[in-house]
Amino acid sequence: MEGASFGAGRAGGAVDPVDFLKQPQTILRIVAWVFSIVVFGSIVNEGYVNDEKEAELRCVFKKNEDACNYGIAIGIIAFFACIFFFIVDLYFQQISSVKDRKRVVLLDLGFSGLWSFLWFIAFCFLANQWQHTPASREASQGADAARAAIAFSFFSVLSWVALTVMAMQRYHLGTDMSLFATDQFATDPNTGYPGYPTGSGIESTETYQSPPFSETIDTSPKGYQVPTY
């Protein structure tokens, strides 16, 4: 847990690599990174086939170049995004500015939500094109790559949705202003406010140790005589 104000109070703390790799968010990023490699790798390596009539390679998804290009583009961008956010998570504790931390969390939240949606479109698009691909020799050659791209597009949707949920939790946790009161007030809501300090209960009989003025006033100063009338 990052704590109040996006955990800026803990800035500068050392990061244990073992604990960092065990964090659910880190594991999800690695999983999403692997899924992206499978999707665009499958399409690039075996997603283009040719038939006996022409030597030019065509996309295995109903010969629709847009389907292959979309799957490759989404996968490559997700690949680099996972690396970027992995590094950001690693150095997140070194960010001392609350505004910078908030921007990082919002960027993670926005990108993860967007890529969840784009992966869903990729899954629907590729599945629809493969469903309408006529059976042929070239289609059977790229069948494994097409099925792998479709399956791991669906898995990518799940992984990025999970990353979106975790980013949203971090954002809500960072903006929970009630956490600021934990350091200043008692945890028990029924506990009253502390009163002013009181004395020991034993009061001295002498209010003052000495009169406020130590000098006495001479009613008949020297050198002055009262006149007689």
C-alpha positions, 0 to 999 in steps of 0.5 A: 500500500502506498498510503496517503497522498500517493505514498510521497511520504515514503519517497526515497526508500530502498526497493527490494528486487525480490519483493518487487518481483513478487508484487501482483502488479509486477507479475501482471506486467510480465504476463501482459508482456509475454502475451503481447509477444505471442500475439504479434510474434505469431502473426509476423512469423506465420500469419502471412501465407501464399497460395499456389496461384500467387507468390505474394504473402497474404494475411491468413485472416481472410487475406485482410491486411488490416487484421494482421496490421492491427494485431501486430501494432497493438502487440508491439505497443503493448510490448514497449508499454509493459517495459516502460511501466515496469521501469516506472514501477521500479523507480516509483519510490524515488519520486518525491513529488505528489503531483508527479506520482499522481501523473504516473498513476493516472497515466497507468490507469488511462493507458491500461483502460485504453489497451484493455478496450483495444485488445478486446477489439483485436480479439473480436476482429481477429476471431471474426476474420478467422471465422470467415476465412475459407478452408484452404491449404494456405489457411491450414498452414497458418491455422496455429498462428491464427488461433494463438493470436486470437487466444492470447488476445483474449488473455491480454484483455484479462491481464490489462483489465486486471492492471486497470483495476489495480491502477484504479485502486492505487488512485483511490488510495492516493486520493483518500484524504482521510488517511491524513488524519491517522497520524494526528487523531486517535484511531478510536472514533469514540475517543474524545479530544485531549484536554489541556494539561492540569496542575498537580492539584497542590496549590501553594498558600502564597500567591506571590513570593514577593510584592510586585513593587519592592520600593516603598513610597516616602510620603514626605520627601527630603528637602520639602517642608509642608507650608503653614498657613 
